[in-house]
Amino acid sequence: MNYIRKRTIRIVYRYIDSRDRKTRKVKKLLKRDYYLMFAKKIYHWQKGHLLNDQGVYWDMMGQCSPDCQIRYEEVGGQRYRGHTQLLKATGKPYSYNSGTMLSGAVDLYRATKQKDYLDDAKALAKASFLYFDKGRQAAQRVLFFSYGWF
């Protein structure tokens, strides 16, 4: 039996109100809209917090506030792990972090056709070659990418 997935599947999206950071909210979204929204949020958060001055991505966030101890909080009678604020990017850049963001930029461009994502991908590809090649001049060798704009 063939099953055809309908593109109208809705999911329940549960989140905390960004204004008071406590109120729990619920809304229904198309599954594809939810995944695109979430991909954009993750992409922009990482770009805003982990992109360094050389144009590549730091490894992670660190320097906990007030400390790095695990805390719990209770919300509506349910115990949850509490938020630990991380203050700054740390660790050294690794190529896989930049590669993940490069892939994300390309996929978001393909999904949205927003030129900013294409520009980000081009800039990150160039910066990655400059940073990670370390003088080996890999960019001068023959390379093939299936996206056509490298």
N, CA, C and O atoms as CSV, one atom per row, in Angstrom:
chain,resi,resn,atom,element,x,y,z
A,1,MET,N,N,0.837,-1.163,0.000
A,1,MET,CA,C,0.000,0.000,0.000
A,1,MET,C,C,0.895,1.243,0.000
A,1,MET,O,O,1.824,1.336,0.802
A,2,ASN,N,N,0.626,2.175,-0.873
A,2,ASN,CA,C,1.377,3.420,-0.923
A,2,ASN,C,C,0.763,4.450,0.015
A,2,ASN,O,O,-0.448,4.670,0.033
A,3,TYR,N,N,1.615,5.052,0.769
A,3,TYR,CA,C,1.181,6.135,1.643
A,3,TYR,C,C,1.771,7.437,1.121
A,3,TYR,O,O,2.980,7.533,0.910
A,4,ILE,N,N,0.952,8.403,0.919
A,4,ILE,CA,C,1.412,9.717,0.466
A,4,ILE,C,C,1.261,10.663,1.643
A,4,ILE,O,O,0.173,10.845,2.189
A,5,ARG,N,N,2.382,11.259,2.015
A,5,ARG,CA,C,2.336,12.208,3.127
A,5,ARG,C,C,1.697,13.507,2.682
A,5,ARG,O,O,2.069,14.086,1.661
A,6,LYS,N,N,0.758,13.940,3.443
A,6,LYS,CA,C,0.142,15.225,3.161
A,6,LYS,C,C,1.047,16.323,3.700
A,6,LYS,O,O,1.681,16.158,4.742
A,7,ARG,N,N,1.104,17.402,3.014
A,7,ARG,CA,C,1.944,18.522,3.426
A,7,ARG,C,C,1.174,19.480,4.340
A,7,ARG,O,O,1.527,20.650,4.481
A,8,THR,N,N,0.126,18.957,4.948
A,8,THR,CA,C,-0.680,19.785,5.842
A,8,THR,C,C,-0.659,19.258,7.273
A,8,THR,O,O,-1.552,19.565,8.062
A,9,ILE,N,N,0.349,18.473,7.605
A,9,ILE,CA,C,0.449,17.943,8.963
A,9,ILE,C,C,0.724,19.097,9.923
A,9,ILE,O,O,1.632,19.901,9.714
A,10,ARG,N,N,-0.072,19.155,10.964
A,10,ARG,CA,C,0.101,20.195,11.982
A,10,ARG,C,C,0.705,19.575,13.236
A,10,ARG,O,O,0.451,18.415,13.562
A,11,ILE,N,N,1.498,20.364,13.922
A,11,ILE,CA,C,2.077,19.928,15.182
A,11,ILE,C,C,1.736,20.943,16.257
A,11,ILE,O,O,1.374,22.083,15.964
A,12,VAL,N,N,1.854,20.518,17.492
A,12,VAL,CA,C,1.648,21.405,18.628
A,12,VAL,C,C,3.015,21.939,19.043
A,12,VAL,O,O,3.925,21.175,19.363
A,13,TYR,N,N,3.139,23.242,19.032
A,13,TYR,CA,C,4.379,23.916,19.401
A,13,TYR,C,C,4.198,24.517,20.785
A,13,TYR,O,O,3.360,25.395,20.990
A,14,ARG,N,N,4.985,24.038,21.720
A,14,ARG,CA,C,4.932,24.524,23.103
A,14,ARG,C,C,6.181,25.358,23.358
A,14,ARG,O,O,7.293,24.949,23.026
A,15,TYR,N,N,5.986,26.515,23.941
A,15,TYR,CA,C,7.121,27.411,24.160
A,15,TYR,C,C,6.852,28.321,25.344
A,15,TYR,O,O,5.731,28.402,25.846
A,16,ILE,N,N,7.898,29.002,25.780
A,16,ILE,CA,C,7.800,29.948,26.885
A,16,ILE,C,C,7.757,31.349,26.298
A,16,ILE,O,O,8.558,31.694,25.429
A,17,ASP,N,N,6.822,32.148,26.775
A,17,ASP,CA,C,6.664,33.523,26.302
A,17,ASP,C,C,7.972,34.291,26.486
A,17,ASP,O,O,8.533,34.315,27.582
A,18,SER,N,N,8.451,34.915,25.421
A,18,SER,CA,C,9.733,35.622,25.477
A,18,SER,C,C,9.654,36.922,26.272
A,18,SER,O,O,10.686,37.453,26.684
A,19,ARG,N,N,8.461,37.439,26.492
A,19,ARG,CA,C,8.343,38.695,27.235
A,19,ARG,C,C,8.541,38.504,28.735
A,19,ARG,O,O,9.331,39.217,29.355
A,20,ASP,N,N,7.816,37.533,29.326
A,20,ASP,CA,C,7.951,37.360,30.779
A,20,ASP,C,C,8.843,36.169,31.136
A,20,ASP,O,O,9.207,35.990,32.298
A,21,ARG,N,N,9.192,35.356,30.136
A,21,ARG,CA,C,10.090,34.204,30.291
A,21,ARG,C,C,9.582,33.181,31.311
A,21,ARG,O,O,10.370,32.439,31.897
A,22,LYS,N,N,8.264,33.148,31.518
A,22,LYS,CA,C,7.685,32.186,32.449
A,22,LYS,C,C,6.416,31.530,31.900
A,22,LYS,O,O,6.211,30.326,32.052
A,23,THR,N,N,5.574,32.333,31.265
A,23,THR,CA,C,4.287,31.836,30.791
A,23,THR,C,C,4.488,30.815,29.679
A,23,THR,O,O,5.194,31.062,28.701
A,24,ARG,N,N,3.851,29.666,29.854
A,24,ARG,CA,C,3.927,28.627,28.834
A,24,ARG,C,C,2.823,28.863,27.811
A,24,ARG,O,O,1.673,29.121,28.167
A,25,LYS,N,N,3.191,28.771,26.538
A,25,LYS,CA,C,2.255,29.012,25.437
A,25,LYS,C,C,2.174,27.762,24.567
A,25,LYS,O,O,3.071,26.918,24.565
A,26,VAL,N,N,1.079,27.672,23.834
A,26,VAL,CA,C,0.862,26.553,22.919
A,26,VAL,C,C,0.213,27.092,21.657
A,26,VAL,O,O,-0.713,27.900,21.724
A,27,LYS,N,N,0.701,26.640,20.500
A,27,LYS,CA,C,0.005,26.944,19.251
A,27,LYS,C,C,0.253,25.819,18.264
A,27,LYS,O,O,1.224,25.070,18.374
A,28,LYS,N,N,-0.645,25.718,17.302
A,28,LYS,CA,C,-0.511,24.703,16.262
A,28,LYS,C,C,0.094,25.346,15.017
A,28,LYS,O,O,-0.274,26.451,14.619
A,29,LEU,N,N,1.026,24.624,14.422
A,29,LEU,CA,C,1.693,25.084,13.205
A,29,LEU,C,C,1.772,23.948,12.214
A,29,LEU,O,O,1.736,22.775,12.586
A,30,LEU,N,N,1.882,24.309,10.935
A,30,LEU,CA,C,2.225,23.288,9.959
A,30,LEU,C,C,3.618,22.785,10.294
A,30,LEU,O,O,4.499,23.562,10.661
A,31,LYS,N,N,3.808,21.491,10.167
A,31,LYS,CA,C,5.091,20.890,10.525
A,31,LYS,C,C,6.240,21.545,9.755
A,31,LYS,O,O,7.282,21.843,10.339
A,32,ARG,N,N,6.062,21.767,8.467
A,32,ARG,CA,C,7.133,22.364,7.651
A,32,ARG,C,C,7.442,23.785,8.111
A,32,ARG,O,O,8.601,24.200,8.082
A,33,ASP,N,N,6.428,24.539,8.536
A,33,ASP,CA,C,6.646,25.904,9.024
A,33,ASP,C,C,7.390,25.893,10.353
A,33,ASP,O,O,8.249,26.738,10.601
A,34,TYR,N,N,7.051,24.925,11.205
A,34,TYR,CA,C,7.735,24.801,12.485
A,34,TYR,C,C,9.221,24.510,12.270
A,34,TYR,O,O,10.073,25.163,12.873
A,35,TYR,N,N,9.535,23.536,11.416
A,35,TYR,CA,C,10.931,23.177,11.190
A,35,TYR,C,C,11.714,24.324,10.563
A,35,TYR,O,O,12.872,24.543,10.919
A,36,LEU,N,N,11.114,25.047,9.652
A,36,LEU,CA,C,11.791,26.194,9.045
A,36,LEU,C,C,12.010,27.298,10.084
A,36,LEU,O,O,13.088,27.891,10.142
A,37,MET,N,N,10.995,27.573,10.899
A,37,MET,CA,C,11.126,28.585,11.946
A,37,MET,C,C,12.254,28.220,12.910
A,37,MET,O,O,13.070,29.065,13.276
A,38,PHE,N,N,12.286,26.963,13.309
A,38,PHE,CA,C,13.294,26.515,14.266
A,38,PHE,C,C,14.689,26.560,13.642
A,38,PHE,O,O,15.646,26.956,14.307
A,39,ALA,N,N,14.818,26.163,12.382
A,39,ALA,CA,C,16.119,26.209,11.692
A,39,ALA,C,C,16.628,27.644,11.620
A,39,ALA,O,O,17.813,27.896,11.840
A,40,LYS,N,N,15.745,28.577,11.316
A,40,LYS,CA,C,16.145,29.989,11.259
A,40,LYS,C,C,16.583,30.492,12.630
A,40,LYS,O,O,17.585,31.198,12.740
A,41,LYS,N,N,15.840,30.132,13.675
A,41,LYS,CA,C,16.194,30.576,15.026
A,41,LYS,C,C,17.579,30.057,15.422
A,41,LYS,O,O,18.408,30.812,15.929
A,42,ILE,N,N,17.819,28.789,15.191
A,42,ILE,CA,C,19.114,28.201,15.544
A,42,ILE,C,C,20.228,28.851,14.737
A,42,ILE,O,O,21.272,29.206,15.282
A,43,TYR,N,N,20.003,29.003,13.445
A,43,TYR,CA,C,21.009,29.602,12.571
A,43,TYR,C,C,21.374,31.009,13.050
A,43,TYR,O,O,22.553,31.328,13.201
A,44,HIS,N,N,20.376,31.838,13.284
A,44,HIS,CA,C,20.634,33.223,13.677
A,44,HIS,C,C,21.233,33.331,15.072
A,44,HIS,O,O,22.052,34.214,15.325
A,45,TRP,N,N,20.836,32.441,15.985
A,45,TRP,CA,C,21.438,32.449,17.312
A,45,TRP,C,C,22.926,32.111,17.204
A,45,TRP,O,O,23.765,32.808,17.774
A,46,GLN,N,N,23.248,31.053,16.479
A,46,GLN,CA,C,24.647,30.653,16.352
A,46,GLN,C,C,25.467,31.717,15.633
A,46,GLN,O,O,26.597,32.004,16.029
A,47,LYS,N,N,24.911,32.296,14.589
A,47,LYS,CA,C,25.626,33.353,13.873
A,47,LYS,C,C,25.875,34.541,14.806
A,47,LYS,O,O,26.962,35.118,14.790
A,48,GLY,N,N,24.906,34.901,15.598
A,48,GLY,CA,C,25.035,36.040,16.492
A,48,GLY,C,C,25.941,35.808,17.688
A,48,GLY,O,O,26.487,36.761,18.244
A,49,HIS,N,N,26.109,34.543,18.098
A,49,HIS,CA,C,26.881,34.258,19.303
A,49,HIS,C,C,28.216,33.559,19.054
A,49,HIS,O,O,29.126,33.679,19.875
A,50,LEU,N,N,28.357,32.838,17.953
A,50,LEU,CA,C,29.554,32.013,17.759
A,50,LEU,C,C,30.440,32.414,16.577
A,50,LEU,O,O,31.564,31.923,16.466
A,51,LEU,N,N,29.967,33.281,15.707
A,51,LEU,CA,C,30.779,33.714,14.569
A,51,LEU,C,C,31.864,34.651,15.075
A,51,LEU,O,O,31.568,35.629,15.762
A,52,ASN,N,N,33.136,34.358,14.737
A,52,ASN,CA,C,34.220,35.189,15.264
A,52,ASN,C,C,34.713,36.202,14.228
A,52,ASN,O,O,34.207,36.261,13.107
A,53,ASP,N,N,35.700,36.989,14.620
A,53,ASP,CA,C,36.205,38.064,13.762
A,53,ASP,C,C,36.898,37.566,12.492
A,53,ASP,O,O,37.019,38.312,11.520
A,54,GLN,N,N,37.358,36.301,12.496
A,54,GLN,CA,C,37.966,35.735,11.291
A,54,GLN,C,C,36.926,35.157,10.334
A,54,GLN,O,O,37.273,34.667,9.259
A,55,GLY,N,N,35.653,35.214,10.721
A,55,GLY,CA,C,34.583,34.751,9.851
A,55,GLY,C,C,34.281,33.273,9.946
A,55,GLY,O,O,33.553,32.741,9.108
A,56,VAL,N,N,34.835,32.577,10.971
A,56,VAL,CA,C,34.534,31.162,11.210
A,56,VAL,C,C,33.908,31.038,12.602
A,56,VAL,O,O,33.816,32.029,13.326
A,57,TYR,N,N,33.486,29.853,12.976
A,57,TYR,CA,C,32.690,29.660,14.191
A,57,TYR,C,C,33.493,29.069,15.340
A,57,TYR,O,O,34.217,28.084,15.189
A,58,TRP,N,N,33.333,29.724,16.517
A,58,TRP,CA,C,33.904,29.180,17.746
A,58,TRP,C,C,33.246,27.839,18.054
A,58,TRP,O,O,32.219,27.495,17.468
A,59,ASP,N,N,33.834,27.094,18.966
A,59,ASP,CA,C,33.349,25.754,19.282
A,59,ASP,C,C,32.052,25.758,20.080
A,59,ASP,O,O,31.150,24.974,19.785
A,60,MET,N,N,31.939,26.628,21.088
A,60,MET,CA,C,30.775,26.551,21.978
A,60,MET,C,C,30.667,27.815,22.820
A,60,MET,O,O,31.526,28.695,22.766
A,61,MET,N,N,29.600,27.881,23.591
A,61,MET,CA,C,29.437,28.948,24.573
A,61,MET,C,C,29.930,28.430,25.923
A,61,MET,O,O,29.821,27.241,26.222
A,62,GLY,N,N,30.472,29.337,26.732
A,62,GLY,CA,C,30.980,28.959,28.046
A,62,GLY,C,C,30.864,30.110,29.015
A,62,GLY,O,O,30.078,31.035,28.808
A,63,GLN,N,N,31.648,30.052,30.073
A,63,GLN,CA,C,31.676,31.037,31.145
A,63,GLN,C,C,30.269,31.211,31.724
A,63,GLN,O,O,29.580,32.189,31.433
A,64,CYS,N,N,29.866,30.262,32.535
A,64,CYS,CA,C,28.522,30.224,33.123
A,64,CYS,C,C,28.303,31.346,34.122
A,64,CYS,O,O,29.246,31.833,34.746
A,65,SER,N,N,27.050,31.748,34.266
A,65,SER,CA,C,26.680,32.750,35.256
A,65,SER,C,C,25.470,32.248,36.037
A,65,SER,O,O,24.496,31.855,35.396
A,66,PRO,N,N,25.454,32.231,37.331
A,66,PRO,CA,C,26.540,32.657,38.203
A,66,PRO,C,C,27.648,31.612,38.313
A,66,PRO,O,O,28.787,31.966,38.616
A,67,ASP,N,N,27.350,30.351,38.077
A,67,ASP,CA,C,28.349,29.285,38.050
A,67,ASP,C,C,27.802,28.183,37.159
A,67,ASP,O,O,26.725,28.330,36.583
A,68,CYS,N,N,28.521,27.095,37.042
A,68,CYS,CA,C,28.095,26.020,36.129
A,68,CYS,C,C,27.415,24.854,36.848
A,68,CYS,O,O,27.350,23.748,36.311
A,69,GLN,N,N,26.910,25.096,38.055
A,69,GLN,CA,C,26.207,24.050,38.787
A,69,GLN,C,C,24.833,23.807,38.146
A,69,GLN,O,O,24.177,24.749,37.702
A,70,ILE,N,N,24.412,22.562,38.103
A,70,ILE,CA,C,23.094,22.217,37.575
A,70,ILE,C,C,22.040,22.609,38.607
A,70,ILE,O,O,22.132,22.248,39.781
A,71,ARG,N,N,21.048,23.347,38.147
A,71,ARG,CA,C,19.952,23.778,38.999
A,71,ARG,C,C,18.639,23.270,38.404
A,71,ARG,O,O,18.534,23.026,37.202
A,72,TYR,N,N,17.655,23.121,39.265
A,72,TYR,CA,C,16.336,22.692,38.814
A,72,TYR,C,C,15.309,23.715,39.257
A,72,TYR,O,O,15.493,24.422,40.248
A,73,GLU,N,N,14.225,23.776,38.501
A,73,GLU,CA,C,13.116,24.651,38.876
A,73,GLU,C,C,11.823,23.894,38.644
A,73,GLU,O,O,11.761,22.963,37.842
A,74,GLU,N,N,10.803,24.309,39.357
A,74,GLU,CA,C,9.508,23.662,39.229
A,74,GLU,C,C,8.539,24.613,38.528
A,74,GLU,O,O,8.409,25.778,38.905
A,75,VAL,N,N,7.877,24.105,37.521
A,75,VAL,CA,C,6.895,24.884,36.769
A,75,VAL,C,C,5.638,24.035,36.658
A,75,VAL,O,O,5.659,22.946,36.084
A,76,GLY,N,N,4.545,24.546,37.211
A,76,GLY,CA,C,3.283,23.819,37.141
A,76,GLY,C,C,3.345,22.437,37.748
A,76,GLY,O,O,2.699,21.508,37.263
A,77,GLY,N,N,4.129,22.295,38.819
A,77,GLY,CA,C,4.240,20.998,39.480
A,77,GLY,C,C,5.201,20.032,38.801
A,77,GLY,O,O,5.358,18.899,39.255
A,78,GLN,N,N,5.837,20.454,37.739
A,78,GLN,CA,C,6.775,19.612,36.996
A,78,GLN,C,C,8.202,20.108,37.218
A,78,GLN,O,O,8.443,21.313,37.142
A,79,ARG,N,N,9.141,19.226,37.487
A,79,ARG,CA,C,10.539,19.595,37.731
A,79,ARG,C,C,11.301,19.621,36.403
A,79,ARG,O,O,11.279,18.657,35.637
A,80,TYR,N,N,11.973,20.744,36.150
A,80,TYR,CA,C,12.755,20.924,34.931
A,80,TYR,C,C,14.164,21.363,35.300
A,80,TYR,O,O,14.391,21.973,36.345
A,81,ARG,N,N,15.098,21.041,34.425
A,81,ARG,CA,C,16.451,21.554,34.596
A,81,ARG,C,C,16.420,23.051,34.307
A,81,ARG,O,O,15.898,23.472,33.275
A,82,GLY,N,N,16.970,23.849,35.203
A,82,GLY,CA,C,16.947,25.300,35.073
A,82,GLY,C,C,17.947,25.801,34.045
A,82,GLY,O,O,18.902,25.115,33.681
A,83,HIS,N,N,17.698,27.003,33.597
A,83,HIS,CA,C,18.556,27.652,32.611
A,83,HIS,C,C,19.876,28.089,33.245
A,83,HIS,O,O,19.889,28.660,34.335
A,84,THR,N,N,20.969,27.820,32.563
A,84,THR,CA,C,22.273,28.323,32.967
A,84,THR,C,C,22.717,29.300,31.892
A,84,THR,O,O,22.880,28.925,30.731
A,85,GLN,N,N,22.910,30.542,32.277
A,85,GLN,CA,C,23.304,31.556,31.307
A,85,GLN,C,C,24.780,31.367,30.940
A,85,GLN,O,O,25.646,31.311,31.813
A,86,LEU,N,N,25.050,31.269,29.639
A,86,LEU,CA,C,26.414,31.180,29.133
A,86,LEU,C,C,26.772,32.532,28.537
A,86,LEU,O,O,26.014,33.084,27.739
A,87,LEU,N,N,27.921,33.062,28.921
A,87,LEU,CA,C,28.216,34.462,28.635
A,87,LEU,C,C,29.019,34.737,27.378
A,87,LEU,O,O,28.856,35.797,26.774
A,88,LYS,N,N,29.888,33.812,26.963
A,88,LYS,CA,C,30.700,34.131,25.789
A,88,LYS,C,C,31.141,32.875,25.060
A,88,LYS,O,O,31.180,31.779,25.620
A,89,ALA,N,N,31.473,33.074,23.787
A,89,ALA,CA,C,31.976,31.975,22.969
A,89,ALA,C,C,33.341,31.558,23.492
A,89,ALA,O,O,34.120,32.390,23.957
A,90,THR,N,N,33.619,30.276,23.414
A,90,THR,CA,C,34.880,29.750,23.924
A,90,THR,C,C,35.323,28.554,23.088
A,90,THR,O,O,34.605,28.103,22.195
A,91,GLY,N,N,36.491,28.059,23.384
A,91,GLY,CA,C,37.044,26.954,22.606
A,91,GLY,C,C,37.590,27.483,21.302
A,91,GLY,O,O,37.314,28.621,20.925
A,92,LYS,N,N,38.355,26.676,20.618
A,92,LYS,CA,C,38.892,27.151,19.343
A,92,LYS,C,C,37.951,26.780,18.203
A,92,LYS,O,O,37.128,25.876,18.346
A,93,PRO,N,N,38.066,27.462,17.087
A,93,PRO,CA,C,37.232,27.104,15.937
A,93,PRO,C,C,37.633,25.731,15.373
A,93,PRO,O,O,38.817,25.419,15.248
A,94,TYR,N,N,36.647,24.943,15.047
A,94,TYR,CA,C,36.862,23.673,14.371
A,94,TYR,C,C,36.149,23.733,13.031
A,94,TYR,O,O,35.103,24.370,12.906
A,95,SER,N,N,36.708,23.078,12.042
A,95,SER,CA,C,36.126,23.145,10.699
A,95,SER,C,C,34.703,22.600,10.656
A,95,SER,O,O,33.884,23.083,9.874
A,96,TYR,N,N,34.394,21.600,11.485
A,96,TYR,CA,C,33.046,21.025,11.431
A,96,TYR,C,C,31.993,22.001,11.925
A,96,TYR,O,O,30.845,21.933,11.484
A,97,ASN,N,N,32.349,22.912,12.831
A,97,ASN,CA,C,31.377,23.915,13.264
A,97,ASN,C,C,31.044,24.864,12.116
A,97,ASN,O,O,29.877,25.168,11.867
A,98,SER,N,N,32.082,25.328,11.419
A,98,SER,CA,C,31.850,26.207,10.274
A,98,SER,C,C,31.167,25.445,9.141
A,98,SER,O,O,30.314,25.996,8.446
A,99,GLY,N,N,31.538,24.191,8.957
A,99,GLY,CA,C,30.904,23.372,7.915
A,99,GLY,C,C,29.422,23.164,8.160
A,99,GLY,O,O,28.621,23.173,7.225
A,100,THR,N,N,29.061,22.975,9.421
A,100,THR,CA,C,27.648,22.818,9.768
A,100,THR,C,C,26.876,24.090,9.451
A,100,THR,O,O,25.769,24.034,8.915
A,101,MET,N,N,27.460,25.234,9.781
A,101,MET,CA,C,26.792,26.509,9.494
A,101,MET,C,C,26.761,26.789,7.989
A,101,MET,O,O,25.801,27.377,7.491
A,102,LEU,N,N,27.785,26.382,7.277
A,102,LEU,CA,C,27.789,26.536,5.815
A,102,LEU,C,C,26.654,25.718,5.207
A,102,LEU,O,O,25.923,26.201,4.342
A,103,SER,N,N,26.517,24.494,5.659
A,103,SER,CA,C,25.428,23.646,5.189
A,103,SER,C,C,24.070,24.246,5.541
A,103,SER,O,O,23.140,24.222,4.734
A,104,GLY,N,N,23.967,24.787,6.759
A,104,GLY,CA,C,22.714,25.419,7.184
A,104,GLY,C,C,22.366,26.625,6.330
A,104,GLY,O,O,21.206,26.814,5.962
A,105,ALA,N,N,23.372,27.449,6.008
A,105,ALA,CA,C,23.131,28.624,5.168
A,105,ALA,C,C,22.638,28.209,3.787
A,105,ALA,O,O,21.704,28.803,3.249
A,106,VAL,N,N,23.273,27.185,3.216
A,106,VAL,CA,C,22.871,26.704,1.892
A,106,VAL,C,C,21.448,26.149,1.930
A,106,VAL,O,O,20.630,26.457,1.063
A,107,ASP,N,N,21.161,25.332,2.935
A,107,ASP,CA,C,19.810,24.757,3.029
A,107,ASP,C,C,18.751,25.829,3.260
A,107,ASP,O,O,17.663,25.758,2.687
A,108,LEU,N,N,19.056,26.815,4.089
A,108,LEU,CA,C,18.092,27.898,4.301
A,108,LEU,C,C,17.912,28.741,3.044
A,108,LEU,O,O,16.809,29.211,2.765
A,109,TYR,N,N,18.973,28.932,2.296
A,109,TYR,CA,C,18.830,29.644,1.018
A,109,TYR,C,C,17.936,28.840,0.065
A,109,TYR,O,O,17.050,29.399,-0.581
A,110,ARG,N,N,18.171,27.554,-0.013
A,110,ARG,CA,C,17.365,26.714,-0.909
A,110,ARG,C,C,15.894,26.707,-0.492
A,110,ARG,O,O,15.004,26.652,-1.341
A,111,ALA,N,N,15.641,26.762,0.821
A,111,ALA,CA,C,14.261,26.714,1.318
A,111,ALA,C,C,13.551,28.056,1.201
A,111,ALA,O,O,12.340,28.098,0.981
A,112,THR,N,N,14.296,29.160,1.345
A,112,THR,CA,C,13.651,30.472,1.424
A,112,THR,C,C,13.940,31.381,0.232
A,112,THR,O,O,13.184,32.313,-0.040
A,113,LYS,N,N,15.036,31.108,-0.478
A,113,LYS,CA,C,15.516,31.971,-1.582
A,113,LYS,C,C,15.912,33.360,-1.083
A,113,LYS,O,O,15.985,34.301,-1.873
A,114,GLN,N,N,16.170,33.497,0.219
A,114,GLN,CA,C,16.623,34.770,0.772
A,114,GLN,C,C,18.118,34.918,0.532
A,114,GLN,O,O,18.911,34.089,0.977
A,115,LYS,N,N,18.495,35.969,-0.169
A,115,LYS,CA,C,19.872,36.175,-0.605
A,115,LYS,C,C,20.858,36.276,0.553
A,115,LYS,O,O,22.029,35.933,0.389
A,116,ASP,N,N,20.418,36.730,1.702
A,116,ASP,CA,C,21.319,36.837,2.864
A,116,ASP,C,C,21.970,35.498,3.191
A,116,ASP,O,O,23.152,35.452,3.531
A,117,TYR,N,N,21.212,34.409,3.092
A,117,TYR,CA,C,21.769,33.090,3.387
A,117,TYR,C,C,22.822,32.700,2.346
A,117,TYR,O,O,23.849,32.119,2.695
A,118,LEU,N,N,22.579,33.011,1.094
A,118,LEU,CA,C,23.558,32.735,0.042
A,118,LEU,C,C,24.822,33.562,0.272
A,118,LEU,O,O,25.931,33.045,0.138
A,119,ASP,N,N,24.668,34.820,0.610
A,119,ASP,CA,C,25.820,35.677,0.902
A,119,ASP,C,C,26.605,35.151,2.099
A,119,ASP,O,O,27.836,35.143,2.085
A,120,ASP,N,N,25.888,34.709,3.140
A,120,ASP,CA,C,26.555,34.125,4.309
A,120,ASP,C,C,27.361,32.897,3.922
A,120,ASP,O,O,28.500,32.732,4.359
A,121,ALA,N,N,26.770,32.036,3.103
A,121,ALA,CA,C,27.452,30.806,2.693
A,121,ALA,C,C,28.724,31.119,1.911
A,121,ALA,O,O,29.761,30.497,2.142
A,122,LYS,N,N,28.655,32.058,1.006
A,122,LYS,CA,C,29.831,32.438,0.220
A,122,LYS,C,C,30.926,33.014,1.113
A,122,LYS,O,O,32.095,32.652,0.982
A,123,ALA,N,N,30.543,33.913,2.021
A,123,ALA,CA,C,31.524,34.528,2.916
A,123,ALA,C,C,32.146,33.484,3.846
A,123,ALA,O,O,33.350,33.521,4.099
A,124,LEU,N,N,31.343,32.562,4.349
A,124,LEU,CA,C,31.847,31.534,5.249
A,124,LEU,C,C,32.759,30.561,4.511
A,124,LEU,O,O,33.773,30.129,5.061
A,125,ALA,N,N,32.416,30.210,3.276
A,125,ALA,CA,C,33.282,29.319,2.492
A,125,ALA,C,C,34.651,29.961,2.299
A,125,ALA,O,O,35.679,29.309,2.483
A,126,LYS,N,N,34.663,31.222,1.932
A,126,LYS,CA,C,35.930,31.936,1.722
A,126,LYS,C,C,36.729,32.030,3.023
A,126,LYS,O,O,37.923,31.729,3.046
A,127,ALA,N,N,36.070,32.445,4.101
A,127,ALA,CA,C,36.748,32.573,5.390
A,127,ALA,C,C,37.268,31.225,5.883
A,127,ALA,O,O,38.344,31.154,6.477
A,128,SER,N,N,36.513,30.160,5.640
A,128,SER,CA,C,36.933,28.827,6.078
A,128,SER,C,C,38.190,28.376,5.350
A,128,SER,O,O,39.102,27.825,5.965
A,129,PHE,N,N,38.242,28.608,4.045
A,129,PHE,CA,C,39.463,28.268,3.309
A,129,PHE,C,C,40.650,29.050,3.846
A,129,PHE,O,O,41.729,28.489,4.038
A,130,LEU,N,N,40.460,30.329,4.086
A,130,LEU,CA,C,41.559,31.159,4.581
A,130,LEU,C,C,42.013,30.728,5.974
A,130,LEU,O,O,43.212,30.672,6.247
A,131,TYR,N,N,41.059,30.424,6.854
A,131,TYR,CA,C,41.401,30.090,8.233
A,131,TYR,C,C,41.923,28.661,8.381
A,131,TYR,O,O,42.961,28.446,9.005
A,132,PHE,N,N,41.220,27.692,7.817
A,132,PHE,CA,C,41.552,26.291,8.065
A,132,PHE,C,C,42.617,25.735,7.128
A,132,PHE,O,O,43.232,24.718,7.447
A,133,ASP,N,N,42.850,26.358,6.003
A,133,ASP,CA,C,43.841,25.865,5.050
A,133,ASP,C,C,45.257,26.022,5.594
A,133,ASP,O,O,46.136,25.234,5.245
A,134,LYS,N,N,45.491,26.998,6.421
A,134,LYS,CA,C,46.781,27.231,7.077
A,134,LYS,C,C,47.951,27.249,6.099
A,134,LYS,O,O,49.009,26.678,6.367
A,135,GLY,N,N,47.746,27.913,4.961
A,135,GLY,CA,C,48.831,28.081,4.007
A,135,GLY,C,C,49.054,26.936,3.048
A,135,GLY,O,O,49.995,26.979,2.255
A,136,ARG,N,N,48.223,25.914,3.094
A,136,ARG,CA,C,48.410,24.770,2.191
A,136,ARG,C,C,47.830,25.027,0.809
A,136,ARG,O,O,48.025,24.220,-0.100
A,137,GLN,N,N,47.137,26.112,0.639
A,137,GLN,CA,C,46.575,26.554,-0.624
A,137,GLN,C,C,45.629,25.539,-1.263
A,137,GLN,O,O,45.668,25.313,-2.472
A,138,ALA,N,N,44.774,24.929,-0.427
A,138,ALA,CA,C,43.787,23.974,-0.935
A,138,ALA,C,C,42.824,24.643,-1.903
A,138,ALA,O,O,42.320,24.008,-2.829
A,139,ALA,N,N,42.574,25.925,-1.683
A,139,ALA,CA,C,41.625,26.628,-2.540
A,139,ALA,C,C,42.126,26.718,-3.980
A,139,ALA,O,O,41.329,26.953,-4.889
A,140,GLN,N,N,43.423,26.537,-4.207
A,140,GLN,CA,C,43.964,26.601,-5.564
A,140,GLN,C,C,43.896,25.249,-6.270
A,140,GLN,O,O,44.090,25.170,-7.483
A,141,ARG,N,N,43.621,24.184,-5.514
A,141,ARG,CA,C,43.477,22.864,-6.124
A,141,ARG,C,C,42.102,22.764,-6.770
A,141,ARG,O,O,41.237,23.611,-6.548
A,142,VAL,N,N,41.911,21.727,-7.567
A,142,VAL,CA,C,40.625,21.525,-8.231
A,142,VAL,C,C,39.618,21.034,-7.198
A,142,VAL,O,O,39.827,20.015,-6.540
A,143,LEU,N,N,38.527,21.775,-7.071
A,143,LEU,CA,C,37.464,21.417,-6.137
A,143,LEU,C,C,36.144,21.380,-6.883
A,143,LEU,O,O,35.931,22.153,-7.817
A,144,PHE,N,N,35.267,20.494,-6.479
A,144,PHE,CA,C,33.954,20.408,-7.107
A,144,PHE,C,C,32.892,20.454,-6.035
A,144,PHE,O,O,32.926,19.678,-5.080
A,145,PHE,N,N,31.956,21.356,-6.190
A,145,PHE,CA,C,30.818,21.449,-5.304
A,145,PHE,C,C,29.562,21.421,-6.166
A,145,PHE,O,O,29.531,22.010,-7.247
A,146,SER,N,N,28.554,20.751,-5.699
A,146,SER,CA,C,27.348,20.585,-6.502
A,146,SER,C,C,26.413,21.789,-6.497
A,146,SER,O,O,25.397,21.766,-7.191
A,147,TYR,N,N,26.722,22.847,-5.733
A,147,TYR,CA,C,25.804,23.962,-5.645
A,147,TYR,C,C,26.033,25.020,-6.725
A,147,TYR,O,O,25.181,25.886,-6.925
A,148,GLY,N,N,27.176,24.963,-7.428
A,148,GLY,CA,C,27.381,25.810,-8.583
A,148,GLY,C,C,27.774,27.242,-8.325
A,148,GLY,O,O,28.047,27.964,-9.284
A,149,TRP,N,N,27.821,27.699,-7.088
A,149,TRP,CA,C,28.172,29.095,-6.867
A,149,TRP,C,C,29.490,29.257,-6.145
A,149,TRP,O,O,29.850,30.376,-5.780
A,150,PHE,N,N,30.226,28.176,-5.926
A,150,PHE,CA,C,31.544,28.276,-5.314
A,150,PHE,C,C,32.550,28.654,-6.383
A,150,PHE,O,O,33.738,28.795,-6.090
